[in-house]
């Protein structure tokens, strides 16, 4: 059986890693963050940029958009938790927002 391409994080390792991310928090077993924009078009454009990057690494966010706010929730379903892939995508999302 082949090894998964990601590493599940838990306990202190997860807590320490999340502390290095700006504005992300652990909630209900997922890594979460909300992003606020000037309007719907900016919020939707942000989601489009993330979608293109997420597809490149084949790791897709759980998210919602209500007018000017995008809420992102990350976890790796195959690992039943948060993995280094979620951290990678969180960093990509933060760079996309900058």
N, C-alpha and C positions, 0 to 999 in steps of 0.2 A: 504494500500500500504506500502511495506517495505521501510525502509530507505536505501539509497545507502551506500556502504561500504567505500566510500571516501568522503572527504570534499573539495569542490571547494575553491580555494584561489583566492583572487582578491585584487586590490588596494595596500594599505600599507602592508598588511599581506603577499602578494605575493612578493613585493619588498624586504621586510625584510628577508623573507625566502631565496630568491635567493641570497642575499648578503652573506649568511652563506655557500653557495656552492662555491667551488673553480673552477673558469673557466667556469661556466655555465652562460648563458645569456638568456634574454627574446628576442625573435625575431619572428615576425609574429604570435604572440599568442602561441608560444611554447617555452619550455625550451630546449636550444640547447648547444651542446659542441662538439668539434672536438678532436680526439685522433690520435696522430702520432706514428707510430711504425717503427722498423728497416726494416721491409719487409712485404710482403703480408701474409706469414705464421703466423707471430706474430699478425697481425691485425685480421686475420680470427680466430685464437685461442681465442683472446679477445672476438670476437663476439659469439663464441661458448659458452664460459663461461657465458656471459651475457644471452644468450638464455636459458641456463639451470636454472639460477636464476630467470629470468623473468617468466618462465613457472611455477615455484614454487608459485609465488604470483599472477599468472594469469593477468599480466600486461605487455604488449609487446611494445617495442620501435619501432619508425619509424626510420630507419637508412639506411645509404648507405656506401659502401666500394669501394674506388678506390686505388688499390695497397696497400700503407702503411698508409692510412688515413681512419678512421672510423668517420662518422658524425652521431650524435644521436640527435633526436628531440623527445621530450616527451610532451604529452598532453593526457587528458582523453576524448575520443570522446563522451562518454555518458554524460559527464558533460559540454561539449562544452567549455573546458578550462583546466587550470592546477589545479591539485588536490594534496592532501597530498600523494597520491599514486605515482604521478610523482616524488615528492621529495624523497620518499622512494626508488624508482628505481634509481634515480640519485645518491643517496648515495651508493647503492649496486654497481652501475657501477664504481663509484670512488674507492670503496674498491677492486673491481675486477682488476682494472688497477694498483693498488699499488703493 
